[in-house]
Amino acid sequence: MDKLKSYLKKNKKRQLDELIDLLKIPSVSADPKFKKDVAKTAKSIAQHLKKAGADMVAVCETKGHPIVYGEKIIDKKLPTVLVYGHYDVQPADPVELWDSPPFEPVIKKTKIHPQGAIFARGSCDDKGQAFMHIKAFEAMVENDALPCNVKFMIEGEEEVGSVNLGEFCKKNAKQLACDVILISDTSIISNKQPSITVGLRGLSYVEVEVTGPNKDLHSGVYGGAVANPINILSKMIASMHDKNNKITIPDFYKDVARLSKKEREAMNKAPFSITQYKKSLEVKDVHGEKGYTTLERTSIRPTLDVNGIWGGYIGEGAKTVLPSKAYAKISMRLVPNQDPHKITKLFEKYFKSIAPKSVKVKVTPHHGGDAAVTPTDTPEYMAAHKAMKKAFGKNPIPVRGGGSIPIVALFEKVLGVKTVLMGFGLDSDDIHSPNEHYGLFNYYKGIETIPYFYQFYVQEKAK
């Protein structure tokens, strides 16, 4: 390991330069105009895997964007780790709110990242974190420190629901066979207090369309006599939470897994400052379901949020129009036992039921996925725990995350193995937002920690 550390230190600048070059490619999977850039990124990932020492690398085409597969099998008798990540990124909009161009990476020092952070779309989610694994793999191969077999599956559709990943896994289950899946697409509590994510929420994502008259109308001539879809949609959305901020969809909470008082108390012992939380977001108070703490609201409770709403005239100046249509994108974060397909149907039924006869409603389901909880008494978790402790010098805390990685549940169903969520980002890294960034400390600490995971995993499996 000393030899490996020396290698990592010697190649620090190159490791950063290569990531910066990768971040310059706008691999936005949601927008068709970036299709060539997504494909270019897949090829770049494949080239890096080959240079790092993978014996077999392939860019696998799907009905959508490609999946990059790579492997190095040193001994079939040894355990196999499958590394999953994604190279696609969220759209950069609204671009005008970025302090620097989203696909022109810059390194800036901040209060949280005094050593500097890379500001670019995808720096943390997930190019930077996925690339750590390639660099750690390279270092292990170069220094004869790889203790087991490794497979890579890095996809280009995570940000649009991994729509083709399930089919790919089913068709290639034999090739993807492994003992554990290792993912870095989550965060730690802080750079001083490491943590390991042991739970993720599921997701149901829909788009709604409310139609009133058959065309836009003059608001002076028709206002007050014809339903305004924007007004109606706003009222419908507002009615989906009661005075205690509980979701009003019938049976929405029917299957929600509830934690015991003891489990909730343990969860709330994690380091957290509500004062600092409000200060960092520049809000005077928090908001959410009554009876739960902020930590609980963002992890063990389901939510319903409007992610976008539009309709009518939004250009410069005034236009007195009564719009024909109004739209919204709505996401529901789900907890264990909530079926995303069932929740989507409940939403559609309820949303249509609360619409007045003066409008027509259309609900279009998008992607979704199941919640996931990983055990903390397995060889893979113990390996992650020991790796984090070795690298940070402090015991990591198991935490539940508020985000969603639907493929975690999919992997368990299709491949029959558990996942370790060993991420290195921070909640303050502005993923999915303008000015996304990733600390240099976090990037290098991830590359340092990953080889420890392999070392300890082989030891734990041998017990």
PATIRO-559841 format. One line per 5 residues: number of its first residue (from 1); their letters; for each residue x, y, z of C-alpha. Coordinates in Angstrom, 2 decimals, padded with zeros to 5 digits. Example, Ala and Ser with C-alpha at 12.3 -4.5 7.8 and 13.67 -1.06 7.14 Angstrom:
// PATIRO-559841
1	as	012.30/-004.50/007.80 | 013.67/-001.06/007.14
// end
This chain:
// PATIRO-559841
1	mdklk	000.00/000.00/000.00 | 002.95/002.34/000.60 | 004.05/001.83/-003.00 | 000.51/002.51/-004.16 | 000.32/005.74/-002.11
6	sylkk	003.57/006.92/-003.65 | 002.15/006.25/-007.14 | -001.03/008.20/-006.38 | 000.97/011.16/-005.07 | 003.25/011.16/-008.11
11	nkkrq	000.31/011.09/-010.55 | -001.95/013.59/-008.76 | -001.83/016.28/-011.44 | -002.51/013.85/-014.28 | -005.45/012.34/-012.41
16	ldeli	-006.98/015.81/-012.12 | -006.18/016.86/-015.69 | -007.85/013.75/-017.09 | -011.00/014.39/-015.06 | -011.11/018.00/-016.24
21	dllki	-010.92/016.87/-019.87 | -013.80/014.46/-019.25 | -015.91/017.19/-017.63 | -015.55/019.37/-020.72 | -017.76/017.00/-022.72
26	psvsa	-021.48/017.95/-022.26 | -022.88/014.43/-021.81 | -026.47/015.53/-021.09 | -028.59/012.41/-021.57 | -031.96/014.17/-021.33
31	dpkfk	-031.41/016.43/-024.36 | -031.18/014.80/-027.84 | -028.94/017.59/-029.12 | -026.14/016.22/-026.90 | -026.39/012.65/-028.22
36	kdvak	-022.99/012.82/-029.97 | -021.39/014.22/-026.83 | -022.82/011.39/-024.74 | -021.38/008.87/-027.19 | -018.04/010.70/-027.15
41	taksi	-017.95/010.46/-023.36 | -018.63/006.71/-023.48 | -015.68/006.24/-025.83 | -013.48/008.34/-023.55 | -014.45/006.26/-020.51
46	aqhlk	-013.65/003.09/-022.46 | -010.21/004.44/-023.42 | -009.44/005.30/-019.80 | -010.41/001.79/-018.70 | -008.11/000.25/-021.31
51	kagad	-005.20/002.47/-020.28 | -005.87/001.68/-016.62 | -005.36/-002.03/-017.26 | -008.73/-003.61/-018.03 | -008.26/-006.76/-020.10
56	mvavc	-011.58/-006.43/-021.89 | -013.48/-003.23/-022.60 | -016.61/-002.72/-024.69 | -018.93/000.16/-025.50 | -022.28/-001.61/-025.50
61	etkgh	-025.04/-000.01/-027.55 | -028.60/000.11/-026.17 | -031.87/001.56/-027.44 | -030.68/004.76/-025.83 | -027.18/005.76/-024.76
66	pivyg	-024.26/003.28/-024.52 | -023.12/001.34/-021.47 | -019.36/000.98/-021.00 | -018.26/-002.42/-019.72 | -014.78/-003.43/-018.64
71	ekiid	-013.18/-006.19/-016.59 | -009.97/-007.62/-015.23 | -010.18/-011.20/-014.00 | -006.99/-012.19/-012.19 | -008.29/-015.42/-010.63
76	kklpt	-011.80/-016.85/-010.95 | -011.49/-018.28/-007.44 | -011.20/-014.79/-005.97 | -014.15/-012.47/-005.18 | -015.40/-010.15/-007.91
81	vlvyg	-016.34/-006.51/-007.36 | -018.63/-004.84/-009.91 | -018.19/-001.08/-010.01 | -021.21/000.87/-011.19 | -021.27/004.54/-012.14
86	hydvq	-022.74/006.87/-014.72 | -021.11/009.29/-017.12 | -024.25/011.20/-018.14 | -025.08/014.48/-016.42 | -028.03/016.70/-015.66
91	padpv	-028.89/019.61/-017.99 | -026.99/022.75/-017.03 | -030.08/024.99/-017.07 | -030.46/027.69/-015.93 | -027.05/028.46/-017.43
96	elwds	-027.26/032.15/-016.52 | -027.05/031.25/-012.81 | -023.63/029.61/-013.18 | -020.65/031.70/-012.06 | -018.57/030.03/-014.78
101	ppfep	-019.57/028.03/-017.89 | -020.85/024.56/-016.79 | -018.67/022.66/-019.25 | -015.53/024.75/-018.80 | -014.19/023.36/-015.51
106	vikkt	-012.50/025.78/-013.12 | -010.92/025.18/-009.73 | -011.85/027.61/-006.98 | -011.24/027.66/-003.24 | -014.27/027.90/-000.96
111	kihpq	-014.87/027.93/002.78 | -015.88/024.27/002.72 | -013.17/023.36/000.17 | -010.05/025.34/001.17 | -007.91/023.07/-001.02
116	gaifa	-010.10/023.91/-003.99 | -013.06/022.38/-005.80 | -013.78/021.63/-009.46 | -016.77/023.66/-010.64 | -018.43/021.93/-013.59
121	rgscd	-021.58/019.98/-014.40 | -020.98/016.33/-013.53 | -017.95/017.02/-011.32 | -019.59/015.29/-008.36 | -022.61/013.61/-009.97
126	dkgqa	-021.19/011.34/-011.19 | -018.23/011.74/-013.51 | -015.85/012.74/-010.74 | -016.91/009.93/-008.43 | -017.00/007.27/-011.16
131	fmhik	-013.60/008.39/-012.43 | -012.10/007.88/-008.95 | -012.68/004.16/-009.39 | -010.85/004.07/-012.72 | -007.89/005.94/-011.24
136	afeam	-007.82/003.72/-008.14 | -008.00/000.64/-010.38 | -005.13/001.98/-012.48 | -002.99/002.51/-009.39 | -003.69/-001.02/-008.11
141	venda	-002.88/-002.61/-011.47 | 000.32/-000.59/-011.93 | 001.58/-001.57/-008.49 | 000.47/-005.21/-008.44 | -001.94/-004.35/-005.63
146	lpcnv	-005.22/-005.61/-007.10 | -006.37/-008.34/-004.69 | -009.47/-009.56/-006.55 | -011.40/-009.44/-009.82 | -012.98/-006.21/-010.99
151	kfmie	-015.77/-005.44/-013.43 | -017.00/-002.01/-014.50 | -020.42/-001.00/-015.76 | -020.65/002.73/-016.39 | -023.87/003.86/-018.05
156	geeev	-025.12/006.95/-019.85 | -028.78/007.07/-018.80 | -028.88/007.32/-015.01 | -030.16/010.90/-015.12 | -033.11/009.80/-017.28
161	gsvnl	-034.07/006.76/-015.23 | -031.65/004.05/-016.46 | -034.38/002.97/-018.86 | -032.25/000.40/-020.70 | -030.09/-000.83/-017.83
166	gefck	-032.55/-003.46/-016.60 | -032.73/-005.17/-019.97 | -028.94/-004.99/-020.32 | -028.43/-006.61/-016.91 | -030.89/-009.41/-017.68
171	knakq	-029.28/-010.17/-021.04 | -025.77/-010.06/-019.61 | -026.35/-011.47/-016.12 | -023.70/-014.14/-016.57 | -021.06/-011.66/-017.65
176	lacdv	-022.01/-009.27/-014.84 | -021.91/-012.00/-012.17 | -020.15/-010.70/-009.06 | -020.03/-010.87/-005.27 | -020.77/-007.22/-004.53
181	ilisd	-021.57/-003.98/-006.34 | -019.61/-000.87/-005.39 | -021.09/002.57/-006.13 | -019.83/006.08/-005.44 | -022.80/008.30/-006.23
186	tsiis	-023.63/009.46/-002.71 | -022.18/011.78/-000.09 | -020.47/011.87/003.29 | -021.52/013.95/006.28 | -018.42/016.14/006.07
191	nkqps	-014.74/015.98/005.21 | -014.04/015.43/008.91 | -016.86/012.94/009.53 | -017.14/010.12/006.98 | -020.35/008.19/006.51
196	itvgl	-021.69/005.30/004.45 | -025.12/005.45/002.86 | -027.21/002.45/003.88 | -030.58/003.53/002.50 | -032.00/005.41/-000.49
201	rglsy	-035.48/006.57/-001.33 | -037.37/005.35/-004.36 | -038.92/007.58/-007.01 | -042.05/008.18/-009.04 | -041.75/010.96/-011.61
206	vevev	-044.67/012.27/-013.64 | -045.59/015.14/-015.93 | -049.08/016.64/-015.83 | -050.94/018.65/-018.46 | -054.06/020.69/-017.72
211	tgpnk	-056.07/021.93/-020.71 | -058.82/024.54/-020.62 | -060.04/026.25/-023.81 | -058.91/024.97/-027.21 | -056.63/027.98/-027.74
216	dlhsg	-055.08/030.91/-025.89 | -057.68/033.60/-025.20 | -057.79/037.34/-024.47 | -057.87/037.55/-020.67 | -060.03/040.67/-020.78
221	vygga	-062.68/039.18/-023.05 | -062.75/035.69/-021.48 | -061.22/036.16/-018.01 | -063.64/035.22/-015.24 | -065.82/033.15/-017.57
226	vanpi	-063.42/030.42/-018.74 | -061.16/028.30/-016.55 | -057.52/029.39/-016.50 | -055.42/026.17/-016.56 | -052.57/027.81/-014.63
231	nilsk	-054.91/028.88/-011.83 | -056.52/025.45/-011.75 | -053.20/023.59/-011.79 | -051.87/025.77/-008.98 | -054.90/025.00/-006.81
236	miasm	-054.67/021.29/-007.58 | -051.02/021.16/-006.63 | -051.61/023.18/-003.47 | -054.32/020.76/-002.39 | -051.93/017.81/-002.48
241	hdknn	-050.55/018.73/000.96 | -052.63/019.34/004.08 | -051.96/021.88/006.85 | -049.41/019.50/008.40 | -047.63/019.10/005.03
246	kitip	-048.81/015.54/004.73 | -049.56/014.28/001.21 | -053.31/013.99/000.62 | -053.34/011.23/-002.00 | -055.55/008.41/-000.60
251	dfykd	-053.52/005.32/000.43 | -050.24/007.10/-000.29 | -048.84/006.13/003.12 | -050.44/002.69/003.27 | -047.23/000.72/002.66
256	varls	-044.73/003.13/004.21 | -042.15/001.32/006.34 | -042.01/002.90/009.78 | -038.93/003.01/011.97 | -039.04/002.36/015.69
261	kkere	-038.48/005.11/018.24 | -035.06/003.63/018.96 | -034.10/003.67/015.26 | -035.26/007.27/014.89 | -033.28/008.35/017.94
266	amnka	-030.16/006.70/016.56 | -030.65/008.42/013.21 | -030.88/011.84/014.84 | -027.57/011.38/016.64 | -025.74/012.04/013.37
271	pfsit	-023.83/015.37/013.40 | -026.26/018.02/012.17 | -026.76/021.72/012.87 | -030.19/023.09/012.00 | -028.80/026.61/012.42
276	qykks	-026.02/026.00/009.91 | -028.47/024.19/007.62 | -030.76/027.24/007.46 | -027.84/029.62/007.16 | -026.29/027.76/004.24
281	levkd	-029.63/027.83/002.36 | -030.45/031.40/003.42 | -033.89/030.44/004.77 | -035.43/031.61/008.04 | -037.03/028.28/008.82
286	vhgek	-037.31/024.70/007.58 | -040.52/023.27/006.15 | -041.94/019.77/006.02 | -044.16/017.07/007.44 | -045.18/017.76/011.03
291	gyttl	-043.80/015.41/013.67 | -040.48/014.66/011.95 | -037.01/016.18/012.11 | -035.17/017.52/009.08 | -032.96/014.42/009.00
296	ertsi	-036.06/012.21/009.01 | -037.91/014.28/006.43 | -035.02/013.91/004.00 | -034.53/010.19/004.40 | -037.27/008.03/005.93
301	rptld	-040.39/009.96/004.87 | -041.89/010.15/001.36 | -042.32/013.49/-000.39 | -044.14/015.14/-003.28 | -042.49/018.10/-004.98
306	vngiw	-043.09/020.18/-008.08 | -039.85/020.25/-010.07 | -041.09/022.61/-012.75 | -044.27/024.47/-013.72 | -045.05/026.45/-016.84
311	ggyig	-047.72/027.79/-019.17 | -048.96/031.01/-020.74 | -046.73/033.95/-021.59 | -043.37/034.29/-019.84 | -041.52/036.55/-022.30
316	egakt	-040.51/040.19/-021.89 | -043.18/042.77/-021.18 | -046.89/042.04/-020.81 | -049.29/039.91/-022.79 | -052.81/039.61/-021.37
321	vlpsk	-053.43/036.02/-022.31 | -055.60/033.32/-020.78 | -053.58/030.20/-021.66 | -054.97/027.05/-023.18 | -052.61/024.75/-021.26
326	ayaki	-050.51/024.52/-018.12 | -047.89/021.94/-017.25 | -045.90/020.67/-014.28 | -043.27/018.04/-013.57 | -043.76/016.33/-010.22
331	smrlv	-041.52/013.91/-008.36 | -042.39/011.73/-005.40 | -039.56/010.34/-003.28 | -040.59/007.00/-001.85 | -039.49/004.91/001.13
336	pnqdp	-039.17/001.13/001.58 | -042.31/-000.91/000.77 | -043.76/001.81/-001.48 | -044.15/000.47/-005.03 | -043.38/003.23/-007.57
341	hkitk	-045.85/001.83/-010.12 | -048.60/001.69/-007.52 | -047.84/005.22/-006.32 | -047.91/006.54/-009.88 | -051.36/005.03/-010.40
346	lfeky	-052.60/006.45/-007.09 | -051.32/009.87/-008.09 | -052.96/009.75/-011.52 | -056.31/008.62/-010.11 | -056.32/011.30/-007.41
351	fksia	-055.03/014.11/-009.62 | -057.77/013.51/-012.16 | -060.40/013.25/-009.40 | -059.65/016.72/-008.02 | -059.81/018.43/-011.42
356	pksvk	-062.96/020.52/-012.08 | -065.07/019.75/-015.17 | -063.88/022.99/-016.74 | -060.48/021.41/-017.62 | -059.06/018.18/-019.02
361	vkvtp	-056.13/016.47/-017.31 | -053.39/014.25/-018.71 | -050.78/012.46/-016.56 | -047.66/011.08/-018.25 | -045.48/008.76/-016.10
366	hhggd	-041.74/009.07/-016.55 | -039.06/007.06/-014.76 | -039.14/005.65/-011.25 | -037.58/003.08/-008.98 | -037.74/001.25/-005.68
371	aavtp	-036.25/002.39/-002.40 | -033.33/000.36/-001.06 | -031.86/-000.43/002.35 | -028.54/-002.22/002.67 | -027.52/-004.32/005.72
376	tdtpe	-024.62/-003.27/007.95 | -023.50/-006.72/009.05 | -022.11/-008.03/005.76 | -018.49/-008.48/004.60 | -018.93/-005.71/002.03
381	ymaah	-020.22/-003.20/004.57 | -017.48/-004.08/007.05 | -014.91/-003.62/004.27 | -016.30/-000.17/003.47 | -016.34/000.71/007.17
386	kamkk	-012.70/-000.29/007.62 | -011.65/001.47/004.40 | -013.28/004.73/005.46 | -011.78/004.49/008.95 | -008.32/003.83/007.52
391	afgkn	-008.49/006.78/005.11 | -010.22/009.32/007.37 | -008.94/008.17/010.74 | -012.49/008.09/012.12 | -015.33/005.58/012.21
396	pipvr	-017.90/006.26/009.45 | -021.54/006.71/010.45 | -024.23/004.71/008.59 | -026.84/007.12/007.18 | -029.91/007.00/004.96
401	gggsi	-029.85/009.25/001.91 | -032.74/011.24/000.53 | -031.91/010.72/-003.12 | -032.69/007.83/-005.41 | -030.52/005.33/-007.26
406	pival	-033.20/002.98/-008.65 | -030.68/000.50/-009.99 | -029.67/-000.59/-006.47 | -032.93/-002.50/-006.07 | -032.69/-003.66/-009.70
411	fekvl	-029.22/-005.13/-009.14 | -030.43/-007.14/-006.17 | -033.38/-008.53/-008.16 | -031.46/-009.36/-011.33 | -027.94/-010.13/-010.11
416	gvktv	-028.81/-011.29/-006.60 | -026.12/-009.28/-004.83 | -025.98/-006.41/-002.36 | -024.59/-002.96/-003.02 | -022.16/-000.80/-001.06
421	lmgfg	-022.80/002.94/-001.40 | -019.41/004.47/-000.65 | -019.67/008.03/-001.91 | -017.39/010.99/-001.25 | -019.42/014.07/-002.23
426	ldsdd	-020.95/016.61/000.12 | -024.59/017.68/000.29 | -023.37/021.23/-000.36 | -021.83/020.32/-003.73 | -024.87/021.65/-005.63
431	ihspn	-025.50/018.56/-007.73 | -028.39/019.09/-010.17 | -028.02/022.85/-009.53 | -025.99/025.71/-011.00 | -022.37/025.78/-009.82
436	ehygl	-022.08/022.05/-009.15 | -018.65/021.31/-007.73 | -016.51/018.56/-006.22 | -013.72/019.11/-003.70 | -010.19/018.14/-004.64
441	fnyyk	-009.86/016.68/-001.14 | -012.88/014.46/-001.81 | -011.67/013.37/-005.24 | -008.23/012.37/-004.01 | -009.58/010.89/-000.77
446	gieti	-011.87/008.67/-002.83 | -008.98/007.39/-004.95 | -007.03/006.70/-001.75 | -009.92/004.90/000.00 | -011.09/002.60/-002.80
451	pyfyq	-008.00/000.32/-002.77 | -008.50/-000.14/000.99 | -012.02/-001.38/000.26 | -010.68/-004.08/-002.06 | -008.03/-005.11/000.45
456	fyvqe	-010.46/-005.37/003.37 | -013.20/-006.98/001.28 | -010.98/-009.90/000.33 | -010.03/-010.29/004.00 | -013.65/-010.16/005.19
461	kak	-014.77/-012.66/002.56 | -012.04/-015.07/003.65 | -013.29/-015.16/007.26
// end
